Amino acid sequence: MASESPTLSIKLLIDQASNAVLLAEADSDFVNTLHRLLKLPLGNIARLADKHQSLQLGCLNNLYNSVNNLSLECFRTEECKRMLLCPRNVHASVFKDLKLNKDLTGPTGYYICSNRKCNEEQYGWFSYYDT
C-alpha cells in the first residue's frame, strides 16, 4: 500500500480585478509548515536550489558553489566546510512533529569535545558536527 502525501489546506479570497489576495484562511498545519520554511538556513535553501538547475536565487547560487568548490586546505577540517554547506537548523526539534516534515540534514548527532579539559568544565562543549 502506497503512503499518501500529507495535505495542507488554505482558502483564499482573491480580488480578480486587482489580482490581489484579500483574505487567507489556513489550518494550523499550513501555518506551522510556512513558519518552518521561513526558518530554513540559507545554506539549505542554496543546496536545494543547486539540485534544481532551473531555480536561480541570484548570487546565493554562486556563493554556495564558490564555497563548494573551495579546496579543503582553506578550512581547518572537512567538517568546517560541511558546516557552511549543510547548516543545522537550531529550531529543528520544534518542528519535528509537523504534518509535512522534510528533514534536509538527516538525523541530529551530538558530539562532545574530546579534550578532557573541556569536559571538566561546568558545561561541556558539544556540537552537531564531529570536529
PyMOL commands that place a pseudoatom at each C-alpha (Angstrom):
pseudoatom trace, name=CA, resn=MET, resi=1, chain=A, elem=C, hetatm=0, pos=[0.000, 0.000, 0.000]
pseudoatom trace, name=CA, resn=ALA, resi=2, chain=A, elem=C, hetatm=0, pos=[1.465, 3.366, -1.025]
pseudoatom trace, name=CA, resn=SER, resi=3, chain=A, elem=C, hetatm=0, pos=[1.613, 6.015, 1.665]
pseudoatom trace, name=CA, resn=GLU, resi=4, chain=A, elem=C, hetatm=0, pos=[-0.374, 9.136, 0.960]
pseudoatom trace, name=CA, resn=SER, resi=5, chain=A, elem=C, hetatm=0, pos=[1.276, 12.544, 0.926]
pseudoatom trace, name=CA, resn=PRO, resi=6, chain=A, elem=C, hetatm=0, pos=[0.143, 14.900, 3.661]
pseudoatom trace, name=CA, resn=THR, resi=7, chain=A, elem=C, hetatm=0, pos=[-2.300, 17.568, 2.534]
pseudoatom trace, name=CA, resn=LEU, resi=8, chain=A, elem=C, hetatm=0, pos=[-2.371, 21.148, 3.690]
pseudoatom trace, name=CA, resn=SER, resi=9, chain=A, elem=C, hetatm=0, pos=[-5.356, 23.378, 3.025]
pseudoatom trace, name=CA, resn=ILE, resi=10, chain=A, elem=C, hetatm=0, pos=[-5.720, 27.101, 2.562]
pseudoatom trace, name=CA, resn=LYS, resi=11, chain=A, elem=C, hetatm=0, pos=[-8.726, 29.149, 1.464]
pseudoatom trace, name=CA, resn=LEU, resi=12, chain=A, elem=C, hetatm=0, pos=[-8.105, 32.402, -0.398]
pseudoatom trace, name=CA, resn=LEU, resi=13, chain=A, elem=C, hetatm=0, pos=[-10.426, 35.290, -1.192]
pseudoatom trace, name=CA, resn=ILE, resi=14, chain=A, elem=C, hetatm=0, pos=[-8.985, 36.945, -4.291]
pseudoatom trace, name=CA, resn=ASP, resi=15, chain=A, elem=C, hetatm=0, pos=[-9.940, 40.273, -5.839]
pseudoatom trace, name=CA, resn=GLN, resi=16, chain=A, elem=C, hetatm=0, pos=[-9.747, 39.350, -9.516]
pseudoatom trace, name=CA, resn=ALA, resi=17, chain=A, elem=C, hetatm=0, pos=[-9.816, 42.980, -10.680]
pseudoatom trace, name=CA, resn=SER, resi=18, chain=A, elem=C, hetatm=0, pos=[-6.556, 43.837, -8.902]
pseudoatom trace, name=CA, resn=ASN, resi=19, chain=A, elem=C, hetatm=0, pos=[-5.264, 40.231, -8.762]
pseudoatom trace, name=CA, resn=ALA, resi=20, chain=A, elem=C, hetatm=0, pos=[-4.624, 40.502, -5.015]
pseudoatom trace, name=CA, resn=VAL, resi=21, chain=A, elem=C, hetatm=0, pos=[-5.366, 38.245, -2.058]
pseudoatom trace, name=CA, resn=LEU, resi=22, chain=A, elem=C, hetatm=0, pos=[-7.855, 39.903, 0.269]
pseudoatom trace, name=CA, resn=LEU, resi=23, chain=A, elem=C, hetatm=0, pos=[-8.184, 37.168, 2.878]
pseudoatom trace, name=CA, resn=ALA, resi=24, chain=A, elem=C, hetatm=0, pos=[-6.421, 33.886, 3.615]
pseudoatom trace, name=CA, resn=GLU, resi=25, chain=A, elem=C, hetatm=0, pos=[-7.681, 31.184, 5.962]
pseudoatom trace, name=CA, resn=ALA, resi=26, chain=A, elem=C, hetatm=0, pos=[-5.444, 28.226, 6.771]
pseudoatom trace, name=CA, resn=ASP, resi=27, chain=A, elem=C, hetatm=0, pos=[-5.295, 25.413, 9.265]
pseudoatom trace, name=CA, resn=SER, resi=28, chain=A, elem=C, hetatm=0, pos=[-2.537, 25.210, 11.860]
pseudoatom trace, name=CA, resn=ASP, resi=29, chain=A, elem=C, hetatm=0, pos=[-0.593, 22.606, 9.853]
pseudoatom trace, name=CA, resn=PHE, resi=30, chain=A, elem=C, hetatm=0, pos=[-0.201, 25.045, 6.962]
pseudoatom trace, name=CA, resn=VAL, resi=31, chain=A, elem=C, hetatm=0, pos=[0.842, 27.913, 9.240]
pseudoatom trace, name=CA, resn=ASN, resi=32, chain=A, elem=C, hetatm=0, pos=[3.369, 25.730, 11.083]
pseudoatom trace, name=CA, resn=THR, resi=33, chain=A, elem=C, hetatm=0, pos=[4.822, 24.476, 7.785]
pseudoatom trace, name=CA, resn=LEU, resi=34, chain=A, elem=C, hetatm=0, pos=[5.134, 28.032, 6.470]
pseudoatom trace, name=CA, resn=HIS, resi=35, chain=A, elem=C, hetatm=0, pos=[6.796, 29.022, 9.744]
pseudoatom trace, name=CA, resn=ARG, resi=36, chain=A, elem=C, hetatm=0, pos=[9.317, 26.218, 9.319]
pseudoatom trace, name=CA, resn=LEU, resi=37, chain=A, elem=C, hetatm=0, pos=[10.096, 27.204, 5.729]
pseudoatom trace, name=CA, resn=LEU, resi=38, chain=A, elem=C, hetatm=0, pos=[10.840, 30.746, 6.850]
pseudoatom trace, name=CA, resn=LYS, resi=39, chain=A, elem=C, hetatm=0, pos=[13.333, 29.439, 9.424]
pseudoatom trace, name=CA, resn=LEU, resi=40, chain=A, elem=C, hetatm=0, pos=[15.383, 27.357, 6.977]
pseudoatom trace, name=CA, resn=PRO, resi=41, chain=A, elem=C, hetatm=0, pos=[19.080, 28.273, 6.952]
pseudoatom trace, name=CA, resn=LEU, resi=42, chain=A, elem=C, hetatm=0, pos=[20.231, 29.893, 3.694]
pseudoatom trace, name=CA, resn=GLY, resi=43, chain=A, elem=C, hetatm=0, pos=[22.776, 27.115, 3.157]
pseudoatom trace, name=CA, resn=ASN, resi=44, chain=A, elem=C, hetatm=0, pos=[19.981, 24.550, 2.922]
pseudoatom trace, name=CA, resn=ILE, resi=45, chain=A, elem=C, hetatm=0, pos=[17.967, 26.732, 0.563]
pseudoatom trace, name=CA, resn=ALA, resi=46, chain=A, elem=C, hetatm=0, pos=[21.021, 27.177, -1.670]
pseudoatom trace, name=CA, resn=ARG, resi=47, chain=A, elem=C, hetatm=0, pos=[21.712, 23.413, -1.617]
pseudoatom trace, name=CA, resn=LEU, resi=48, chain=A, elem=C, hetatm=0, pos=[18.135, 22.653, -2.669]
pseudoatom trace, name=CA, resn=ALA, resi=49, chain=A, elem=C, hetatm=0, pos=[18.274, 25.296, -5.407]
pseudoatom trace, name=CA, resn=ASP, resi=50, chain=A, elem=C, hetatm=0, pos=[21.572, 23.832, -6.644]
pseudoatom trace, name=CA, resn=LYS, resi=51, chain=A, elem=C, hetatm=0, pos=[19.869, 20.461, -7.190]
pseudoatom trace, name=CA, resn=HIS, resi=52, chain=A, elem=C, hetatm=0, pos=[17.289, 22.135, -9.442]
pseudoatom trace, name=CA, resn=GLN, resi=53, chain=A, elem=C, hetatm=0, pos=[19.259, 23.937, -12.134]
pseudoatom trace, name=CA, resn=SER, resi=54, chain=A, elem=C, hetatm=0, pos=[16.208, 25.899, -13.291]
pseudoatom trace, name=CA, resn=LEU, resi=55, chain=A, elem=C, hetatm=0, pos=[15.855, 27.598, -9.884]
pseudoatom trace, name=CA, resn=GLN, resi=56, chain=A, elem=C, hetatm=0, pos=[18.135, 30.631, -9.650]
pseudoatom trace, name=CA, resn=LEU, resi=57, chain=A, elem=C, hetatm=0, pos=[18.416, 32.608, -6.421]
pseudoatom trace, name=CA, resn=GLY, resi=58, chain=A, elem=C, hetatm=0, pos=[20.629, 35.438, -7.612]
pseudoatom trace, name=CA, resn=CYS, resi=59, chain=A, elem=C, hetatm=0, pos=[24.084, 35.445, -6.083]
pseudoatom trace, name=CA, resn=LEU, resi=60, chain=A, elem=C, hetatm=0, pos=[23.140, 32.793, -3.485]
pseudoatom trace, name=CA, resn=ASN, resi=61, chain=A, elem=C, hetatm=0, pos=[23.753, 30.029, -6.053]
pseudoatom trace, name=CA, resn=ASN, resi=62, chain=A, elem=C, hetatm=0, pos=[27.168, 31.492, -6.915]
pseudoatom trace, name=CA, resn=LEU, resi=63, chain=A, elem=C, hetatm=0, pos=[28.120, 31.846, -3.252]
pseudoatom trace, name=CA, resn=TYR, resi=64, chain=A, elem=C, hetatm=0, pos=[27.144, 28.247, -2.474]
pseudoatom trace, name=CA, resn=ASN, resi=65, chain=A, elem=C, hetatm=0, pos=[29.058, 26.896, -5.483]
pseudoatom trace, name=CA, resn=SER, resi=66, chain=A, elem=C, hetatm=0, pos=[32.111, 29.002, -4.599]
pseudoatom trace, name=CA, resn=VAL, resi=67, chain=A, elem=C, hetatm=0, pos=[32.261, 27.511, -1.098]
pseudoatom trace, name=CA, resn=ASN, resi=68, chain=A, elem=C, hetatm=0, pos=[31.597, 24.034, -2.506]
pseudoatom trace, name=CA, resn=ASN, resi=69, chain=A, elem=C, hetatm=0, pos=[34.499, 24.387, -4.961]
pseudoatom trace, name=CA, resn=LEU, resi=70, chain=A, elem=C, hetatm=0, pos=[36.997, 25.617, -2.345]
pseudoatom trace, name=CA, resn=SER, resi=71, chain=A, elem=C, hetatm=0, pos=[39.852, 23.286, -1.528]
pseudoatom trace, name=CA, resn=LEU, resi=72, chain=A, elem=C, hetatm=0, pos=[39.839, 21.585, 1.871]
pseudoatom trace, name=CA, resn=GLU, resi=73, chain=A, elem=C, hetatm=0, pos=[43.124, 23.394, 2.545]
pseudoatom trace, name=CA, resn=CYS, resi=74, chain=A, elem=C, hetatm=0, pos=[41.069, 26.571, 3.044]
pseudoatom trace, name=CA, resn=PHE, resi=75, chain=A, elem=C, hetatm=0, pos=[39.328, 25.038, 6.086]
pseudoatom trace, name=CA, resn=ARG, resi=76, chain=A, elem=C, hetatm=0, pos=[40.598, 23.766, 9.402]
pseudoatom trace, name=CA, resn=THR, resi=77, chain=A, elem=C, hetatm=0, pos=[38.767, 20.439, 8.925]
pseudoatom trace, name=CA, resn=GLU, resi=78, chain=A, elem=C, hetatm=0, pos=[36.385, 18.857, 6.431]
pseudoatom trace, name=CA, resn=GLU, resi=79, chain=A, elem=C, hetatm=0, pos=[33.591, 19.363, 8.964]
pseudoatom trace, name=CA, resn=CYS, resi=80, chain=A, elem=C, hetatm=0, pos=[34.151, 23.140, 8.858]
pseudoatom trace, name=CA, resn=LYS, resi=81, chain=A, elem=C, hetatm=0, pos=[33.327, 23.104, 5.159]
pseudoatom trace, name=CA, resn=ARG, resi=82, chain=A, elem=C, hetatm=0, pos=[30.294, 20.912, 5.809]
pseudoatom trace, name=CA, resn=MET, resi=83, chain=A, elem=C, hetatm=0, pos=[29.055, 23.405, 8.438]
pseudoatom trace, name=CA, resn=LEU, resi=84, chain=A, elem=C, hetatm=0, pos=[28.778, 26.033, 5.718]
pseudoatom trace, name=CA, resn=LEU, resi=85, chain=A, elem=C, hetatm=0, pos=[27.310, 23.776, 3.030]
pseudoatom trace, name=CA, resn=CYS, resi=86, chain=A, elem=C, hetatm=0, pos=[24.872, 21.832, 5.234]
pseudoatom trace, name=CA, resn=PRO, resi=87, chain=A, elem=C, hetatm=0, pos=[23.967, 24.037, 8.210]
pseudoatom trace, name=CA, resn=ARG, resi=88, chain=A, elem=C, hetatm=0, pos=[21.839, 22.644, 11.012]
pseudoatom trace, name=CA, resn=ASN, resi=89, chain=A, elem=C, hetatm=0, pos=[18.566, 24.339, 11.884]
pseudoatom trace, name=CA, resn=VAL, resi=90, chain=A, elem=C, hetatm=0, pos=[18.578, 25.379, 15.540]
pseudoatom trace, name=CA, resn=HIS, resi=91, chain=A, elem=C, hetatm=0, pos=[14.774, 25.115, 15.505]
pseudoatom trace, name=CA, resn=ALA, resi=92, chain=A, elem=C, hetatm=0, pos=[14.699, 21.515, 14.199]
pseudoatom trace, name=CA, resn=SER, resi=93, chain=A, elem=C, hetatm=0, pos=[13.399, 19.990, 17.445]
pseudoatom trace, name=CA, resn=VAL, resi=94, chain=A, elem=C, hetatm=0, pos=[10.431, 22.389, 17.492]
pseudoatom trace, name=CA, resn=PHE, resi=95, chain=A, elem=C, hetatm=0, pos=[9.268, 21.279, 14.046]
pseudoatom trace, name=CA, resn=LYS, resi=96, chain=A, elem=C, hetatm=0, pos=[9.790, 17.511, 14.236]
pseudoatom trace, name=CA, resn=ASP, resi=97, chain=A, elem=C, hetatm=0, pos=[6.057, 16.793, 14.705]
pseudoatom trace, name=CA, resn=LEU, resi=98, chain=A, elem=C, hetatm=0, pos=[4.821, 18.779, 11.700]
pseudoatom trace, name=CA, resn=LYS, resi=99, chain=A, elem=C, hetatm=0, pos=[2.447, 17.182, 9.250]
pseudoatom trace, name=CA, resn=LEU, resi=100, chain=A, elem=C, hetatm=0, pos=[4.860, 17.995, 6.428]
pseudoatom trace, name=CA, resn=ASN, resi=101, chain=A, elem=C, hetatm=0, pos=[8.249, 17.114, 7.870]
pseudoatom trace, name=CA, resn=LYS, resi=102, chain=A, elem=C, hetatm=0, pos=[11.028, 17.039, 5.305]
pseudoatom trace, name=CA, resn=ASP, resi=103, chain=A, elem=C, hetatm=0, pos=[14.304, 16.894, 7.194]
pseudoatom trace, name=CA, resn=LEU, resi=104, chain=A, elem=C, hetatm=0, pos=[17.014, 18.275, 4.930]
pseudoatom trace, name=CA, resn=THR, resi=105, chain=A, elem=C, hetatm=0, pos=[20.016, 17.398, 7.046]
pseudoatom trace, name=CA, resn=GLY, resi=106, chain=A, elem=C, hetatm=0, pos=[19.381, 13.892, 8.340]
pseudoatom trace, name=CA, resn=PRO, resi=107, chain=A, elem=C, hetatm=0, pos=[19.232, 12.787, 11.973]
pseudoatom trace, name=CA, resn=THR, resi=108, chain=A, elem=C, hetatm=0, pos=[20.794, 15.029, 14.566]
pseudoatom trace, name=CA, resn=GLY, resi=109, chain=A, elem=C, hetatm=0, pos=[24.033, 13.781, 16.075]
pseudoatom trace, name=CA, resn=TYR, resi=110, chain=A, elem=C, hetatm=0, pos=[25.731, 15.345, 19.072]
pseudoatom trace, name=CA, resn=TYR, resi=111, chain=A, elem=C, hetatm=0, pos=[29.471, 15.327, 19.563]
pseudoatom trace, name=CA, resn=ILE, resi=112, chain=A, elem=C, hetatm=0, pos=[31.371, 16.189, 22.730]
pseudoatom trace, name=CA, resn=CYS, resi=113, chain=A, elem=C, hetatm=0, pos=[34.812, 17.749, 22.706]
pseudoatom trace, name=CA, resn=SER, resi=114, chain=A, elem=C, hetatm=0, pos=[37.481, 15.072, 23.075]
pseudoatom trace, name=CA, resn=ASN, resi=115, chain=A, elem=C, hetatm=0, pos=[39.716, 17.431, 25.040]
pseudoatom trace, name=CA, resn=ARG, resi=116, chain=A, elem=C, hetatm=0, pos=[39.496, 16.305, 28.663]
pseudoatom trace, name=CA, resn=LYS, resi=117, chain=A, elem=C, hetatm=0, pos=[39.850, 19.879, 29.927]
pseudoatom trace, name=CA, resn=CYS, resi=118, chain=A, elem=C, hetatm=0, pos=[36.695, 20.926, 28.023]
pseudoatom trace, name=CA, resn=ASN, resi=119, chain=A, elem=C, hetatm=0, pos=[34.659, 18.157, 29.637]
pseudoatom trace, name=CA, resn=GLU, resi=120, chain=A, elem=C, hetatm=0, pos=[35.822, 19.059, 33.173]
pseudoatom trace, name=CA, resn=GLU, resi=121, chain=A, elem=C, hetatm=0, pos=[34.240, 22.497, 32.937]
pseudoatom trace, name=CA, resn=GLN, resi=122, chain=A, elem=C, hetatm=0, pos=[30.792, 23.047, 34.383]
pseudoatom trace, name=CA, resn=TYR, resi=123, chain=A, elem=C, hetatm=0, pos=[29.239, 22.967, 30.910]
pseudoatom trace, name=CA, resn=GLY, resi=124, chain=A, elem=C, hetatm=0, pos=[30.932, 20.576, 28.497]
pseudoatom trace, name=CA, resn=TRP, resi=125, chain=A, elem=C, hetatm=0, pos=[31.365, 21.668, 24.884]
pseudoatom trace, name=CA, resn=PHE, resi=126, chain=A, elem=C, hetatm=0, pos=[29.234, 19.899, 22.284]
pseudoatom trace, name=CA, resn=SER, resi=127, chain=A, elem=C, hetatm=0, pos=[28.489, 20.329, 18.600]
pseudoatom trace, name=CA, resn=TYR, resi=128, chain=A, elem=C, hetatm=0, pos=[26.305, 18.972, 15.820]
pseudoatom trace, name=CA, resn=TYR, resi=129, chain=A, elem=C, hetatm=0, pos=[29.499, 18.361, 13.839]
pseudoatom trace, name=CA, resn=ASP, resi=130, chain=A, elem=C, hetatm=0, pos=[32.316, 15.902, 14.515]
pseudoatom trace, name=CA, resn=THR, resi=131, chain=A, elem=C, hetatm=0, pos=[35.152, 18.407, 14.910]
for i in range(1, 131): cmd.bond("trace and resi %d" % i, "trace and resi %d" % (i + 1))
show_as sticks, trace
zoom trace
